[in-house]
Amino acid sequence: MSRLNDTAARVPVVPRLHWPADEPPVARHRTFEADPGDVLLAALARATIDFLTGPERERLRACTAPRCVRYFVKSHGRQEWCRISCGNRARAARHYRRHHTPGRADGEGIDRTGDVTAT
């Protein structure tokens, strides 16, 4: 956590009001740092802090597909996977578990994630 906070504080940001005629006002953030890498890292760290302290944090989920280590923000009530390909992999593993007997005579089985294993 201290690394994230230190990275966010690495580049000072100054909010500036921009209000064009006939348009709503917009806050723009200005930095005075020369290194674009530091500016990018600090912006990502600040965005992470905003996300983790905001209301969307409640929708953060771990993908339930076999072998997937990604996290995603749940966008609808039945979403279980981060990508369509993860959903396909999970459905294929479920189908395999239903239609194949673990520990067959040829030594092939299925581990608890649905992956085929040879013994």
Buried (B, 14 or more C-beta within 10 A) or exposed (E): EEEBEEBBEBBEBEEEEEEEEEEEEEEEEEBEEEEEEBBEBBBEBBEEBEEEEEEEEEEEBEBEBBEBEEEBEBEEEEBEBBEEEBBEBBEEBEEEEEEEEEEEEEEBBBEEEBEEEEE
